[in-house]
Amino acid sequence: MTSTYLRSHSDSLDEAYKQRTAHRARQAVKRVSRASVDCRVLRKMTRAEVANTIQQFLDGTGSDWDWDDFCSFEIADPALDAIRQRCIGIHDEFPAKTGYCDERGEAVLREFVARLRTP
């Protein structure tokens, strides 16, 4: 009787351990999922920095990755990020045979630079 009791008691402890382990694993997955949802990279850029990035892109004086970085990472300021998003869309809105966009797209980019440099 004692060995039967110990075996059943041991089985229930094993089951409780499995349940606790499974619960902890589910909780860990939830924490990781929540963390990865909130994991955005927001760049802190000023109006002048955004204007300079666009101007350097237009002039061809920026480094190889400046424009890519500018387009790839959200900007913390929503107004500046809206300009960034529009810059990304310029390529499709005003397609060019060669280059990023045609003359109309470049005019829009130059207008952004002018507006950003106006206080």
Helices and strands as residue ranges (DSSP letters): H 2-37, E 42-43, H 47-59, H 66-72, E 74-75, H 78-93, H 103-117
